[in-house]
Amino acid sequence: MSSSEAFCCGIDLGGTKLAAALGDSSGALLHEFVEPTDPRGGLHVAEQLVAAVRRLGAMTEGLRGEVSAVVVGVPGVVAPRSQRISQIPHIRGFEDLDVAAFLSDRLGTRIELHNDVNLAMLGEHALGGAVGCQHAAFLSLGTGAGLGLLLNGRLFSGATGAAGEIADLPQGRLSDGMTVTLEAEVGSQATVDRYRRAGGTGVSTVRELFTRANDGDAVAGRVLDETARHVAQAIVALQSILDLERVVLGGSIGVRPELLLRIERAIGALTHRPIRIGPSELGDRAGLRGALWAAGLALRAGSA
């Protein structure tokens, strides 16, 4: 190994946990760790990111190299040019910081910020359920709903970085005129609330609701059917516009096979157009592996 060996770092930053990984110049995983996200938010989380990169960088000293590219995935919108973050409610104070500039100044290396679901799409494209695809989507369903798009083999973030913010997709209106969004219909808490409104009791999490459905609870089954119908409508709309090769489902709800079967049935009732869907192959590490892969790409582009 030469004295100028370069390494890369990928970080998947969430509201409750931070996952970080060290990779070689090809983006291959060498080491990773997970720790709780600093609950104080803002500058404290930015300092935590610096510490995470330095912790991984210390591991390269014996390998006669250094971290030369860092990619961080965040649960918010990242403006393509300015790299400023918006719509990130789960990490308070982060919108007020120029995080990319802060990290670059403290670390003295190349920094890229991306939406975390976009990086999950990249991870599945490189290593998981969308390998070989040029046009695909990663639909994350859990606490909320998010979408990462791969078009012509490249991540697509749109003019302002907000492409794929599917949580706000309208689903109808309430009697008081308020718009009902996709996230309000398919999020984990929304699904549990629907079960309670239908007369179900004794369930506080969506995991328990899936257990009830598997045990033959008819109300739980109908609730999941309704969730699947809303997801299917969103997927059919995506397919009509983008003509995707594959839609990968991720997140704590999206990977459940019981929901996948219901979504497939609902799609079949909505359209005769073939739509390939399947679960994430990387699970909750899709965003981290995508961040590391993107960091490897940045590293190689910088050395070309």
KOLKOL-514850 format. One record per residue: x, y, z of N, C-alpha, C, O in turn. Coordinates in steps of 0.1 Angstrom, whole numbers, plus 5000, padded with zeros to 4 digits. Example, Ala and Ser with C-alpha at 12.3 -4.5 7.8 and 13.67 -1.06 7.14 Angstrom:
KOLKOL-514850
513249435078512349555078513249675078514249675085 512849785071513749895071512950005079513450115080 
//
This chain:
KOLKOL-514850
500849885000500050005000500950125000501850135008 500650224992501450344990501250445002500250425009 502150535004502050635015500950735012500550805021 500450735000499350834997497950764996497050824989 497850655002496550585001495450665007495550725018 494350675000493250755004492050665008491850565003 491350715018490150645023488950735023489150855021 487750675024486550755024485750725036485850615043 484750805039483850795051482450815047482150915040 481550735051480150755049479450755062479750675071 478450845063477750865076476250875073475850945064 475450795080473950795079473450855092473450795103 473050985092472651055103471151055105470451095096 470651005116469250995118468851075131469751125138 467551085134467151165145467551095158467651165169 467650965158468050885170469350825170469950795181 469950795158471250725158472050775146471550825136 473350765148474350795138475150675135475750605144 475150635122475950515117477050575108476850655099 478350525111479450575103480350465098480450355105 480850475087481650365081482950415074482850525068 483950345074485250375067485350285056485150165057 485750335044485950255032487250285026487950385028 487750195017488950215009488550294997487450344995 489550314988489350394976488250344967487850424958 487850224968486850164960485450184966484450154960 485450234979484150244986483850114994482750104999 484750014994484449885001484549915016485449985021 483649845023483549865038484749805045485149695043 485349885054486449845062486149835077486549745084 485349935081484949935095483650025097483450115089 482849995107481750075110481350075124481749985132 480650185129480050185142478750265142478550345133 478050245153476750315155476750365169477150305178 476150495170476050555183474750645183474250675173 474250675195473050765195473350905190474450955193 472450965183472551095179472451185191471551165199 473251285192473251385203471851455204471551525194 471151435214469751485215469651635216468651695214 470851705218470851845219470751915205470452035205 470951835195470851895181471851995177472852015184 471552065166472352175162473852155162474352055156 474552245168476052245168476552115174477652075171 475852065184476351945191476351825181477351745182 475451815173475351705163476451735152477151635148 476651855148477751885139479151845145479951795138 479351875157480551835164480651685165481751625164 479551615167479551475167479951415154480651315153 479551475143479951435130481451445128482051355122 481951555132483451575132484151465140485151405135 483651435152484351335160484251195154485151115155 483051165147482951035140483951025129484550915128 484151125121485151115110486551105116487351025110 486851175126488151165132488451035138489550975138 487350975144487450835150487850735139488750655141 487150745128487450655116488850695110489550605106 489150825109490450865104491550805112492650775106 491450795125492550745133492850605130493950555132 491850535124492150395121492950375108493550275105 493150485100493950475088495350505090496150485081 495750555102497150595105498050475103499150495097 497750365108498550245107498550195092499450115089 497650235084497550195070498250305061498250295049 498950405067499650505060498750575050499050585038 497650625055496650695046495850795054496050815066 494850855048493950945055492650945048492450905036 491550995055490251015049490251135040490551245045 489951115028489951225018488651265012488551355004 487551185015486251225011485251175021485351065026 484251255024483151225034481851255028481651365023 480951165029479551185025478651155037478751055044 477751255039476751245051475351245045474951335038 474551145049473151145046472351205058472651165069 471451295055470651355065469151335062468751335050 468351335072466851315070466151455067465351495075 466551515056466051645052466351665038466951585031 465951785033466251835019467551905019467851985027 468451865009469751925008469751994994469551934984 469952124995470052204982471252164974472352164980 471152134961472252074954473452164953474652114954 473252294952474452384950474952434964476152424966 474152494972474552544984474852444995475652475005 474252324994474352215004473752255017473952185027 472952355017472152395029471052295031470452245022 470752265044469752165048468452235052468452345059 467252185048465952225052465052105054465451995051 463952135060462952035063463551915071463451795066 464151945082464851835090464351845104465051885113 463051815107462451845120462951755131462851785143 463651645128464051555138465451585144465851525154 466151685139467351735145467251885146467551955136 466851925157466552075159467852155157468952115162 467652275151468752365150469652335138470552415135 469452225131470352195120470152285108471152305100 468952325106468652415095469352545096469652615086 469752585108470352715110471852715108472552815108 472452595106473852575104474252555089473452495082 475352605085475952565072476852445075478052455077 476152325076476852205080477952165072479052125077 477852175058478952135049480152215051481252165052 479952345052481052435055481752415068482952415069 480952385078481452365092482352235092483452235097 481852135086482552005085483852025077484951975081 483752085066484952105057485952185064487152155063 485552295071486552375079487252295090488452315092 486452215097487052145108487852025104488851985111 487451965093488151835089489151855078490051775076 489051965070489951995059489951895048490951865042 488751845045488551745035487251765027486451845031 487051695016485951715008484651655015484651545020 483551735015482351695022481151705012481051805005 480351605012479051615004477951575014478051475021 476851645013475651615020474551565010474451624999 473851465014472751415006471551375014471751345026 470351375009469251325016469451175019469951105010 469051125030469350985034468650885026469250775023 467450915021466750815013467350804999467350704993 467850924994468550914981469750824982470050754973 470450834994471650754995471250604997471950514993 470050575003469550445004469350384990469650264987 468750474981468550434967469950394960470050294953 470950484963472250454957472850324963473450244955 472650294976473150174981472450054975473149954972 471150054973470449944966470949934952470949814947 471250044945471650034931473049974930473349904921 473950004940475249954940475349804945476149734940 474549774955474849654963473549574966473749454971 472349624963471149554967470149524957470449464946 468949564959467749524951467649594938466749554930 468449694935468349764922469649754914469849844905 470449654917471649634909471349614894470449534891 472049684886471749674871470649764866470549764854 469949824875468849914870469450054866470350104872 468850114857469150254853468050344858468250464859 466850294860465650374864464950304875464350194873 465050354888464550284899464150384910464550504909 463450334920463050424931463150344944462950214944 463550414955463550354968462450424976462650544979 461450344980460350404988460450355002460350245005 460750455011460950425025459650445033459150555032 459150345040457950355047458250315062458550195065 458050405071458250375085457450485093456250495092 458250555101457650665109457050765099455950815101 457650785088457150875077457350805064457450675063 457350875053457450825039458450915032458451035032 459350845025460450915017460750845004460450725004 461250914994461450854981462850894976463151014976 463650794971464850824964464750784950464250674947 465150864941465050834926466350814919467250894921 466450714911467550684903467050694888466250614884 467550794881467150814867468350814858469350894861 468350734847469550734838470850694846471950744843 470650614856471850564864472350654874473450634880 471650774876472150874885471050914895469850914892 471450954907470551004917469851134911470551214905 468551144913467851264908467251334921466451284928 467751464923467251534934466451654931465851724940 466251694918465451804914466151934915467251944918 465352044911465952174911466352224924467352294925 465652194935465952244948466452134958466652164970 466552014953466851904962465751834968465851744976 464451874965463251824971462551714963461551674967 463151674952462551564945462451434954463351404961 461351374954461151254962460551284976460351194984 460151404979459551444991458051394990457151484990 457851264990456551214987455651214999454451184997 456151245011455351245022454151345021453051315027 454351445014453251555012452351525000451451604997 452451404994451551374982450151374987449751294996 449251454981447851464986447151334983447251264973 446251294993445451174992443951204993443151114992 443651334994442251374996442051485006443051545010 440851525009440551625018439651585029438751495027 439751635041438851615052437651705051437651795043 436651685059435451765059435751915062434951995058 436751935069437152075073438052145062438452255064 438252065051439052125040440552095041441252125032 441052035052442452005054442851895044442051795042 444051905038444551805029445151685037445851705046 444751565033445351445038446551405030446351395018 447651385036448851355028449151205029448551125037 450151155020450451015020451050975034450650865039 451951055040452451015052451451005063451550915072 450351085062449251075072448450955070447550925079 448650885059447850755057448750635058448150525062 450050645056450850515056451950515067452550415068 452150625074453150625084452750525095451650485097 453750485103453550385113452450425123451550345127 452550545128451550595138450150615132449150585138 450150655119448850675112448150535110446950525112 448950435108448450295106447850245119446750185119 448550275130448050235143446750305147445850255152 446750435144445550525147444350475139443250475144 444550425126443450375118442950255125441650225125 443750165130443350045137442450075149441450015151 442850185156442050215168440750275164439750255170 440750355153439450415149438450305144437250325144 439050195139438250085134437749995145437049895142 438050025157437649945169438649855175438349785184 439849855169440949775175441449825188441549945190 441849735196442449785210443649695213443949595207 444449745223445549675228446749685219447749595221 446849775209448049785201448549925202447850025201 449849935204450550065205451650085195452050205193 452049985188453049995177452549925165451749835165 453149965154452749895141453249755141452649675134 454349725148454849585148453749495155453549385150 453149545165452049465172450949455162450249345162 450649555154449549545145449749435134448849355131 451049425129451349315120451149185127450749085120 451549175139451349045146449949005147449548895145 449049105150447649085151447149035138446348935137 447549105127447049065113447548915110446748845105 448748885114449248745111448448645120448448525116 447948685131447248595140445748585136444948515143 445348655125443948645120443048755124441848745122 443548865130442748975134442249045121442949105114 440849035119440349085106440449235105440649285095 440249305117440449455116441849495113442049585104 442849425118444249455115444449435100445149505094 443949325095444149295081443549395072444149435062 442349445075441749555067442449685068442549755058 443049715080443849835081445049825073445449925066 445749715072446949705064446549705049447349755041 445449655046444949655032444749805028445149845017 444249885037444050035034445450105032445650185023 446350065041447750125040448350085027448950175020 448149955023448749905010448049974998448750004988 446850014999446150074988446750214986446950254974 446950284996447550424995448950414989449350494980 449750314994451150294988451050264973451850314965 450150174970449950124956449650244947450150254936 448750334951448350444943449650534941449750584930 450450554951451650634949452650564939453250634931 452750434940453650364931453150364917453950384908 451850344915451250354901451450494895451750504883 451350594903451550734898453050744894453250804884 453950694902455350704899455650634886456350684877 455050514885455350434873454750504860455350494849 453650564862452950634850453850744845453950774833 454550814854455350934851456750894847457350944837 457350794854458850764853459150634846460350624841 458250544844458550414837459750344844460750324837 459650314856460750264864460950114861459950044858 462150064863462449924862462149844875461749734874 462249914886462049854899461749954910462350064909 460949924919460650004931461049914943460549814945 462049964950462549894962461849954974461850074976 461249874983460649914995461549895007462049785009 461650005015462549995027461850055038460650095038 462550075049461950125062461350015070461149905065 460950045082460449945091459149885087458849765090 458349955079457049905074457249845060456749735056 458049915052458249875038458849745035458549685025 459649695045460249565043459449445047459849335045 458249475053457449365058456749295046456149355038 456949155046456449085034454949085034454349075024 454249095046452849095046452249225039451249215033 452949335040452549455034452849445019452049495010 454049385015454449375001453349304993453049344982 452849194999451849114992450549194990449949184979 450249265000449049354999449249464988448249494981 450449524988450649624978450649564964450049634955 451149444962451149384949449749364944449349384933 448849314954447449294950446749424947446049434937 447049524954446449654952446849714939446049784932 448149704935448649744922447949674911447549744901 447749544913447049474902445649514900445049504889 444949564911443649614909443549754903442549804899 444749824903444749964898445249974884444850074877 446049884879446649894866447049754861447249664868 447049744848447549624841448949644837449649544832 449549754839450949784836451849714845451649724858 452849634841453649564850454549654858455249744852 454649634871455549714880456249614889455649544897 457549614888458349524896458649594910459249704910 458249534920458549584934459249474942459049354939 459949514952460649414961461249484973461349604973 461549404983462049464995463549504994464249444986 463949595003465349635003466149505007465849425016 467349495000468249385004469249425014469949345020 469449555016470349605026469749645039470449675049 468449645040467749675052468049815058468149915050 468249825071468449955077469850005075470250115080 470749935067472049975064472150035050473250065045 471050045043471050095029471550235028472350265019 471150325037471650455037473150465040473850545033 473650395049475050395053475850345041476850405038 475450225035476250175024476150265012477150275005 475050335010474950424999475850545002476450594992 475950595014476850705017478250665015479050745010 478650545019480050505017480350485002481450524998 479350434995479550414980479750554974480650574965 478950654978479050784972480350844975480950924967 480850824988482150874992483250814983484250884979 483150694980484150624972484150684958485150704952 482950714952482850774939483450914939484150954930 483150994950483751124951485251124952485951204946 485751024959487251004961487850974947488951034944 487250884940487850844927487750964917488650984909 486651034918486451154908487551254912488051324902 487851274924488751374928490251344924491051434923 490451214923491851164920492051144905493151114900 490951154897490951134883491751244875491951234863 
//
